[in-house]
């Protein structure tokens, strides 16, 4: 199943950021640096709140 882009809200600073659902590496918030998604080899383990699929 192909990946998609999702909007995630950081639980630390409330920044909203668009990320890929199947990242090849850890994704950090661009504002505070908190981890938003961890690579699992497939679908990411999302650490923030998913707002919507884009």
N, CA, C and O atoms as a CHARMM CRD file, in Angstrom:
* protein
*
  216
    1    1 UNK  N      0.84900  -1.18300   0.00000 PROA 1      0.00000
    2    1 UNK  CA     0.00000   0.00000   0.00000 PROA 1      0.00000
    3    1 UNK  C      0.89500   1.24600   0.00000 PROA 1      0.00000
    4    1 UNK  O      1.78400   1.36500   0.84200 PROA 1      0.00000
    5    2 UNK  N      0.67000   2.15600  -0.92000 PROA 2      0.00000
    6    2 UNK  CA     1.49800   3.35200  -0.99200 PROA 2      0.00000
    7    2 UNK  C      1.23000   4.29400   0.18400 PROA 2      0.00000
    8    2 UNK  O      0.17000   4.24900   0.81000 PROA 2      0.00000
    9    3 UNK  N      2.20400   5.13600   0.46300 PROA 3      0.00000
   10    3 UNK  CA     2.06200   6.09600   1.55200 PROA 3      0.00000
   11    3 UNK  C      1.23900   7.29700   1.12100 PROA 3      0.00000
   12    3 UNK  O      0.88500   7.44600  -0.04800 PROA 3      0.00000
   13    4 UNK  N      0.94800   8.13800   2.08200 PROA 4      0.00000
   14    4 UNK  CA     0.20000   9.36400   1.82900 PROA 4      0.00000
   15    4 UNK  C      0.76000  10.44900   2.73600 PROA 4      0.00000
   16    4 UNK  O      1.53300  10.16700   3.65200 PROA 4      0.00000
   17    5 UNK  N      0.37400  11.66500   2.48100 PROA 5      0.00000
   18    5 UNK  CA     0.79700  12.76400   3.33000 PROA 5      0.00000
   19    5 UNK  C     -0.28100  13.02100   4.36900 PROA 5      0.00000
   20    5 UNK  O     -1.47300  12.97000   4.06600 PROA 5      0.00000
   21    6 UNK  N      0.14300  13.29700   5.59800 PROA 6      0.00000
   22    6 UNK  CA    -0.78400  13.55400   6.68800 PROA 6      0.00000
   23    6 UNK  C     -0.35200  14.81100   7.43800 PROA 6      0.00000
   24    6 UNK  O      0.83700  15.12000   7.52100 PROA 6      0.00000
   25    7 UNK  N     -1.33100  15.52900   7.98200 PROA 7      0.00000
   26    7 UNK  CA    -1.04200  16.70500   8.80100 PROA 7      0.00000
   27    7 UNK  C     -1.08100  16.26400  10.25600 PROA 7      0.00000
   28    7 UNK  O     -2.05700  15.67300  10.71700 PROA 7      0.00000
   29    8 UNK  N      0.00800  16.56400  10.97400 PROA 8      0.00000
   30    8 UNK  CA     0.16700  16.14900  12.36800 PROA 8      0.00000
   31    8 UNK  C      0.38400  17.38600  13.22800 PROA 8      0.00000
   32    8 UNK  O      1.10200  18.30800  12.84100 PROA 8      0.00000
   33    9 UNK  N     -0.24300  17.39500  14.39900 PROA 9      0.00000
   34    9 UNK  CA    -0.07800  18.50300  15.34100 PROA 9      0.00000
   35    9 UNK  C      0.87000  18.06100  16.44700 PROA 9      0.00000
   36    9 UNK  O      0.64700  17.03800  17.09400 PROA 9      0.00000
   37   10 UNK  N      1.92700  18.83300  16.66000 PROA 10     0.00000
   38   10 UNK  CA     2.90600  18.54500  17.70200 PROA 10     0.00000
   39   10 UNK  C      2.24900  18.75000  19.06600 PROA 10     0.00000
   40   10 UNK  O      1.59700  19.76800  19.30100 PROA 10     0.00000
   41   11 UNK  N      2.42500  17.78500  19.95500 PROA 11     0.00000
   42   11 UNK  CA     1.82900  17.90700  21.28500 PROA 11     0.00000
   43   11 UNK  C      2.65400  18.80200  22.19700 PROA 11     0.00000
   44   11 UNK  O      2.18400  19.19100  23.26600 PROA 11     0.00000
   45   12 UNK  N      3.87800  19.13500  21.79100 PROA 12     0.00000
   46   12 UNK  CA     4.72300  20.01000  22.59800 PROA 12     0.00000
   47   12 UNK  C      4.41600  21.48000  22.36400 PROA 12     0.00000
   48   12 UNK  O      4.10700  22.21300  23.30500 PROA 12     0.00000
   49   13 UNK  N      4.50300  21.91800  21.09500 PROA 13     0.00000
   50   13 UNK  CA     4.35500  23.34900  20.79600 PROA 13     0.00000
   51   13 UNK  C      3.09800  23.67300  19.97000 PROA 13     0.00000
   52   13 UNK  O      2.85600  24.83700  19.65100 PROA 13     0.00000
   53   14 UNK  N      2.31000  22.67200  19.62900 PROA 14     0.00000
   54   14 UNK  CA     1.05600  22.82700  18.86600 PROA 14     0.00000
   55   14 UNK  C      1.28000  23.22100  17.40100 PROA 14     0.00000
   56   14 UNK  O      0.33900  23.64000  16.72600 PROA 14     0.00000
   57   15 UNK  N      2.51600  23.09200  16.90400 PROA 15     0.00000
   58   15 UNK  CA     2.80400  23.34000  15.49600 PROA 15     0.00000
   59   15 UNK  C      2.13300  22.26800  14.64200 PROA 15     0.00000
   60   15 UNK  O      2.13000  21.09300  15.00900 PROA 15     0.00000
   61   16 UNK  N      1.56600  22.67100  13.50500 PROA 16     0.00000
   62   16 UNK  CA     0.96900  21.73100  12.56500 PROA 16     0.00000
   63   16 UNK  C      1.93100  21.54700  11.40600 PROA 16     0.00000
   64   16 UNK  O      2.40500  22.52000  10.82000 PROA 16     0.00000
   65   17 UNK  N      2.22000  20.28300  11.07600 PROA 17     0.00000
   66   17 UNK  CA     3.22800  19.97200  10.07400 PROA 17     0.00000
   67   17 UNK  C      2.74300  18.82900   9.19100 PROA 17     0.00000
   68   17 UNK  O      2.11600  17.88900   9.68000 PROA 17     0.00000
   69   18 UNK  N      3.02800  18.90400   7.89800 PROA 18     0.00000
   70   18 UNK  CA     2.68000  17.84600   6.95200 PROA 18     0.00000
   71   18 UNK  C      3.86700  16.89700   6.84900 PROA 18     0.00000
   72   18 UNK  O      4.99500  17.32000   6.59200 PROA 18     0.00000
   73   19 UNK  N      3.59600  15.59600   7.05500 PROA 19     0.00000
   74   19 UNK  CA     4.64600  14.58300   6.97500 PROA 19     0.00000
   75   19 UNK  C      4.16700  13.43100   6.10000 PROA 19     0.00000
   76   19 UNK  O      2.97500  13.31000   5.81900 PROA 19     0.00000
   77   20 UNK  N      5.10500  12.58200   5.67100 PROA 20     0.00000
   78   20 UNK  CA     4.78200  11.39400   4.88400 PROA 20     0.00000
   79   20 UNK  C      4.45100  10.26700   5.84900 PROA 20     0.00000
   80   20 UNK  O      5.09900  10.13100   6.88700 PROA 20     0.00000
   81   21 UNK  N      3.45400   9.46300   5.52100 PROA 21     0.00000
   82   21 UNK  CA     3.00200   8.40500   6.42700 PROA 21     0.00000
   83   21 UNK  C      3.98100   7.24200   6.53000 PROA 21     0.00000
   84   21 UNK  O      3.92800   6.48200   7.49600 PROA 21     0.00000
   85   22 UNK  N      4.87800   7.08900   5.54700 PROA 22     0.00000
   86   22 UNK  CA     5.86400   6.01600   5.56000 PROA 22     0.00000
   87   22 UNK  C      7.27400   6.59900   5.48300 PROA 22     0.00000
   88   22 UNK  O      7.95700   6.40800   4.47700 PROA 22     0.00000
   89   23 UNK  N      7.72200   7.30200   6.51600 PROA 23     0.00000
   90   23 UNK  CA     9.03700   7.94900   6.44500 PROA 23     0.00000
   91   23 UNK  C     10.17500   6.93400   6.52300 PROA 23     0.00000
   92   23 UNK  O     10.02400   5.87200   7.12700 PROA 23     0.00000
   93   24 UNK  N     11.30300   7.26000   5.91600 PROA 24     0.00000
   94   24 UNK  CA    12.46300   6.37500   5.96800 PROA 24     0.00000
   95   24 UNK  C     13.34500   6.67700   7.17800 PROA 24     0.00000
   96   24 UNK  O     14.28600   5.93700   7.46200 PROA 24     0.00000
   97   25 UNK  N     13.04400   7.75500   7.88400 PROA 25     0.00000
   98   25 UNK  CA    13.77900   8.10600   9.09900 PROA 25     0.00000
   99   25 UNK  C     12.83500   8.81700  10.06300 PROA 25     0.00000
  100   25 UNK  O     11.69000   9.11200   9.72000 PROA 25     0.00000
  101   26 UNK  N     13.32200   9.08800  11.26500 PROA 26     0.00000
  102   26 UNK  CA    12.53900   9.77700  12.28400 PROA 26     0.00000
  103   26 UNK  C     12.20300  11.19300  11.81200 PROA 26     0.00000
  104   26 UNK  O     13.04200  11.86500  11.21400 PROA 26     0.00000
  105   27 UNK  N     10.98000  11.64100  12.07900 PROA 27     0.00000
  106   27 UNK  CA    10.54800  12.98800  11.68200 PROA 27     0.00000
  107   27 UNK  C     10.37300  13.82400  12.94600 PROA 27     0.00000
  108   27 UNK  O      9.65200  13.43500  13.86400 PROA 27     0.00000
  109   28 UNK  N     11.05000  14.99500  12.98300 PROA 28     0.00000
  110   28 UNK  CA    10.97900  15.88800  14.13600 PROA 28     0.00000
  111   28 UNK  C     10.18600  17.13800  13.80300 PROA 28     0.00000
  112   28 UNK  O     10.10700  17.54700  12.64500 PROA 28     0.00000
  113   29 UNK  N      9.59800  17.74300  14.83100 PROA 29     0.00000
  114   29 UNK  CA     8.90400  19.01700  14.68700 PROA 29     0.00000
  115   29 UNK  C      9.91000  20.07500  14.26900 PROA 29     0.00000
  116   29 UNK  O     11.00500  20.14300  14.82800 PROA 29     0.00000
  117   30 UNK  N      9.55600  20.89600  13.29700 PROA 30     0.00000
  118   30 UNK  CA    10.45700  21.93800  12.81300 PROA 30     0.00000
  119   30 UNK  C     10.59800  23.09500  13.79300 PROA 30     0.00000
  120   30 UNK  O     11.54500  23.87500  13.68900 PROA 30     0.00000
  121   31 UNK  N      9.66800  23.22300  14.74900 PROA 31     0.00000
  122   31 UNK  CA     9.71200  24.32700  15.70700 PROA 31     0.00000
  123   31 UNK  C     10.44700  23.92400  16.99300 PROA 31     0.00000
  124   31 UNK  O     11.40700  24.58600  17.38700 PROA 31     0.00000
  125   32 UNK  N     10.00700  22.85600  17.64000 PROA 32     0.00000
  126   32 UNK  CA    10.58900  22.50200  18.93600 PROA 32     0.00000
  127   32 UNK  C     11.49900  21.27900  18.90500 PROA 32     0.00000
  128   32 UNK  O     12.20800  21.02300  19.87800 PROA 32     0.00000
  129   33 UNK  N     11.49900  20.52100  17.81400 PROA 33     0.00000
  130   33 UNK  CA    12.38100  19.37000  17.68600 PROA 33     0.00000
  131   33 UNK  C     11.85700  18.07000  18.25000 PROA 33     0.00000
  132   33 UNK  O     12.54200  17.05000  18.17600 PROA 33     0.00000
  133   34 UNK  N     10.64600  18.07500  18.82000 PROA 34     0.00000
  134   34 UNK  CA    10.06900  16.85600  19.37600 PROA 34     0.00000
  135   34 UNK  C      9.78600  15.85000  18.25400 PROA 34     0.00000
  136   34 UNK  O      9.46200  16.25000  17.13600 PROA 34     0.00000
  137   35 UNK  N      9.90600  14.56200  18.54000 PROA 35     0.00000
  138   35 UNK  CA     9.66400  13.51800  17.54400 PROA 35     0.00000
  139   35 UNK  C      8.17500  13.45800  17.20500 PROA 35     0.00000
  140   35 UNK  O      7.33700  13.31600  18.09500 PROA 35     0.00000
  141   36 UNK  N      7.84700  13.56900  15.90600 PROA 36     0.00000
  142   36 UNK  CA     6.46300  13.47100  15.44800 PROA 36     0.00000
  143   36 UNK  C      6.12800  12.08300  14.93100 PROA 36     0.00000
  144   36 UNK  O      4.99900  11.61600  15.08100 PROA 36     0.00000
  145   37 UNK  N      7.11300  11.41900  14.31900 PROA 37     0.00000
  146   37 UNK  CA     6.88200  10.09500  13.75600 PROA 37     0.00000
  147   37 UNK  C      8.16200   9.28000  13.80500 PROA 37     0.00000
  148   37 UNK  O      9.25100   9.79600  13.55300 PROA 37     0.00000
  149   38 UNK  N      8.01900   7.99800  14.13500 PROA 38     0.00000
  150   38 UNK  CA     9.15700   7.07900  14.17300 PROA 38     0.00000
  151   38 UNK  C      9.01800   6.08000  13.03400 PROA 38     0.00000
  152   38 UNK  O      7.92500   5.58300  12.76300 PROA 38     0.00000
  153   39 UNK  N     10.12600   5.79100  12.37000 PROA 39     0.00000
  154   39 UNK  CA    10.15300   4.81800  11.28900 PROA 39     0.00000
  155   39 UNK  C      9.97000   3.41600  11.86900 PROA 39     0.00000
  156   39 UNK  O     10.62700   3.05100  12.84400 PROA 39     0.00000
  157   40 UNK  N      9.07400   2.63400  11.26300 PROA 40     0.00000
  158   40 UNK  CA     8.85400   1.25800  11.70700 PROA 40     0.00000
  159   40 UNK  C      9.11200   0.26600  10.58400 PROA 40     0.00000
  160   40 UNK  O      8.89100  -0.93200  10.76000 PROA 40     0.00000
  161   41 UNK  N      9.57200   0.73900   9.43800 PROA 41     0.00000
  162   41 UNK  CA     9.77100  -0.12800   8.28700 PROA 41     0.00000
  163   41 UNK  C      8.55800  -0.14500   7.37300 PROA 41     0.00000
  164   41 UNK  O      8.59300  -0.77200   6.31400 PROA 41     0.00000
  165   42 UNK  N      7.51300   0.51600   7.75500 PROA 42     0.00000
  166   42 UNK  CA     6.26900   0.62700   6.98500 PROA 42     0.00000
  167   42 UNK  C      5.57600   1.89800   7.41500 PROA 42     0.00000
  168   42 UNK  O      6.14900   2.98500   7.33100 PROA 42     0.00000
  169   43 UNK  N      4.33300   1.76700   7.88100 PROA 43     0.00000
  170   43 UNK  CA     3.61400   2.92000   8.40800 PROA 43     0.00000
  171   43 UNK  C      4.34100   3.46000   9.62700 PROA 43     0.00000
  172   43 UNK  O      4.85600   2.69500  10.44200 PROA 43     0.00000
  173   44 UNK  N      4.38300   4.78300   9.74900 PROA 44     0.00000
  174   44 UNK  CA     5.07100   5.41200  10.87300 PROA 44     0.00000
  175   44 UNK  C      4.27600   5.26400  12.15800 PROA 44     0.00000
  176   44 UNK  O      3.05000   5.15100  12.14300 PROA 44     0.00000
  177   45 UNK  N      4.99400   5.26700  13.26500 PROA 45     0.00000
  178   45 UNK  CA     4.37100   5.34400  14.58000 PROA 45     0.00000
  179   45 UNK  C      4.26200   6.82900  14.89300 PROA 45     0.00000
  180   45 UNK  O      5.26400   7.47200  15.20600 PROA 45     0.00000
  181   46 UNK  N      3.05300   7.38100  14.81200 PROA 46     0.00000
  182   46 UNK  CA     2.82400   8.81800  14.98000 PROA 46     0.00000
  183   46 UNK  C      2.81600   9.17000  16.45700 PROA 46     0.00000
  184   46 UNK  O      2.11600   8.53800  17.24800 PROA 46     0.00000
  185   47 UNK  N      3.59900  10.18500  16.83300 PROA 47     0.00000
  186   47 UNK  CA     3.71200  10.62100  18.21800 PROA 47     0.00000
  187   47 UNK  C      2.82000  11.82700  18.51900 PROA 47     0.00000
  188   47 UNK  O      2.53400  12.10500  19.68400 PROA 47     0.00000
  189   48 UNK  N      2.37900  12.54400  17.48500 PROA 48     0.00000
  190   48 UNK  CA     1.51300  13.70900  17.66200 PROA 48     0.00000
  191   48 UNK  C      0.07300  13.33900  17.35500 PROA 48     0.00000
  192   48 UNK  O     -0.27100  12.16000  17.27600 PROA 48     0.00000
  193   49 UNK  N     -0.76600  14.35000  17.18300 PROA 49     0.00000
  194   49 UNK  CA    -2.17900  14.14100  16.87000 PROA 49     0.00000
  195   49 UNK  C     -2.37400  14.27200  15.35400 PROA 49     0.00000
  196   49 UNK  O     -2.02700  15.29400  14.76300 PROA 49     0.00000
  197   50 UNK  N     -2.93500  13.22400  14.73000 PROA 50     0.00000
  198   50 UNK  CA    -3.20300  13.26800  13.28700 PROA 50     0.00000
  199   50 UNK  C     -4.43900  14.12700  13.05700 PROA 50     0.00000
  200   50 UNK  O     -5.50200  13.85400  13.61500 PROA 50     0.00000
  201   51 UNK  N     -4.30100  15.16800  12.23300 PROA 51     0.00000
  202   51 UNK  CA    -5.41300  16.08000  11.95200 PROA 51     0.00000
  203   51 UNK  C     -6.18700  15.65100  10.71100 PROA 51     0.00000
  204   51 UNK  O     -7.41800  15.62800  10.72300 PROA 51     0.00000
  205   52 UNK  N     -5.45600  15.30300   9.61700 PROA 52     0.00000
  206   52 UNK  CA    -6.14800  14.84300   8.40800 PROA 52     0.00000
  207   52 UNK  C     -5.15600  14.29600   7.40700 PROA 52     0.00000
  208   52 UNK  O     -3.96100  14.58600   7.47100 PROA 52     0.00000
  209   53 UNK  N     -5.67000  13.49400   6.47400 PROA 53     0.00000
  210   53 UNK  CA    -4.88200  12.99900   5.34800 PROA 53     0.00000
  211   53 UNK  C     -4.99600  14.01600   4.23600 PROA 53     0.00000
  212   53 UNK  O     -6.04900  14.62500   4.04700 PROA 53     0.00000
  213   54 UNK  N     -3.91900  14.20200   3.50100 PROA 54     0.00000
  214   54 UNK  CA    -3.91700  15.18300   2.41700 PROA 54     0.00000
  215   54 UNK  C     -3.78500  14.46200   1.09500 PROA 54     0.00000
  216   54 UNK  O     -3.76300  15.10200   0.04300 PROA 54     0.00000
